[in-house]
Amino acid sequence: MMLETRARDCWRWGRRTIDVPTRSPKIRLGCSGDCGRIANPFTTGILIGIGETLDERVDALFAIREVNEKYGHIQEVIVQNFRAKPDTLFANRTEPTALDVARTAAVARPRFSEAR
């Protein structure tokens, strides 16, 4: 389950908050912790380009790391880029560049490589 972000106002383009329970960072981190308590391998990650700040990206990565340090069950952390799709609210939004993805992955790598 992707964490996506811990930003309270994650879809900043529309100034919407996370009001859908399944998108709640607290619930998603809780689910990861539940999987850790039963030693269930878990894949998670962040979604970049949804209006989050660089600090919020790092905050989400550290939240994932914290859960993994406690339980050691996270097997993969994905850095996923936002993709604009036609006929959606965000159809005309700018997508993260390859450099954005590479920089975020470069920040994530040392946070998780020693956790192996």
C-alpha positions in Angstrom: 0.0 0.0 0.0 1.4 3.3 -1.0 1.7 5.9 1.7 1.7 8.6 -1.1 2.3 11.5 1.2 2.0 12.7 4.8 1.1 16.2 3.6 -2.2 17.3 5.1 -3.1 19.2 1.9 -1.7 16.6 -0.4 -3.6 17.5 -3.6 -2.5 21.1 -3.5 -3.7 22.0 -7.0 -7.3 21.9 -5.9 -6.5 22.8 -2.3 -8.2 19.6 -1.2 -7.4 17.8 2.0 -7.2 14.1 2.5 -10.8 13.4 3.5 -11.2 9.9 2.0 -10.4 7.4 4.8 -8.5 5.1 2.5 -6.1 8.0 1.6 -5.4 8.9 5.2 -1.6 8.8 5.9 -2.3 7.8 9.5 -4.4 4.8 8.4 -1.9 3.8 5.7 1.0 4.0 8.2 -1.1 2.1 10.7 -1.7 -0.7 8.1 2.0 -0.9 7.5 2.6 -1.2 11.2 0.0 -3.9 11.5 1.7 -5.9 8.7 5.0 -5.4 10.5 3.6 -6.7 13.8 2.7 -10.0 12.1 5.9 -10.1 10.1 4.1 -9.7 6.7 6.4 -8.3 4.0 5.2 -5.0 2.8 5.8 -2.7 -0.2 5.0 1.0 0.0 6.2 4.3 -1.4 5.5 7.9 -2.1 3.7 9.6 -5.0 5.5 12.7 -6.2 4.2 15.7 -8.2 0.8 16.0 -6.4 1.6 19.4 -5.0 3.8 18.3 -2.1 6.9 20.2 -1.1 10.4 18.6 -1.1 10.3 18.6 2.7 7.0 16.7 2.7 8.6 14.1 0.4 11.4 13.6 2.8 9.0 13.5 5.8 7.0 10.7 4.1 10.2 8.8 3.5 11.3 9.1 7.1 7.8 8.0 8.3 8.2 4.8 6.2 11.7 4.3 7.5 10.5 4.7 11.1 7.9 1.9 10.7 10.5 -0.3 9.0 13.0 0.3 11.8 10.5 -0.9 14.3 9.4 -4.0 12.4 11.9 -4.7 9.6 9.1 -5.8 7.2 9.3 -3.3 4.3 10.7 -5.0 1.3 10.4 -2.2 -1.2 9.9 1.6 -1.3 8.7 3.0 -4.5 9.1 6.6 -5.7 6.1 6.9 -8.1 5.6 9.9 -10.4 2.2 11.6 -10.9 0.9 11.1 -14.4 -1.7 13.5 -15.8 -4.6 11.6 -17.4 -7.0 13.0 -20.0 -10.6 13.8 -18.8 -9.6 14.2 -15.2 -9.4 17.2 -12.8 -5.6 17.2 -13.2 -5.4 16.5 -17.0 -3.4 19.7 -17.6 -1.1 19.5 -14.6 2.6 19.4 -15.0 4.1 16.0 -14.3 7.4 15.6 -12.3 10.4 15.5 -14.5 12.9 12.6 -14.7 15.2 14.8 -12.7 12.6 15.2 -9.9 12.2 11.4 -9.7 16.0 10.8 -9.8 16.6 13.4 -7.0 13.8 11.9 -4.8 15.2 8.4 -5.4 18.7 9.7 -4.5 17.3 11.0 -1.2 15.4 7.8 -0.5 18.2 5.4 -1.3 20.5 6.0 1.7 17.5 6.1 4.0 16.7 2.4 3.2 19.8 0.8 1.8 21.2 0.2 5.3 17.9 -1.3 6.4 18.5 -4.4 4.3 
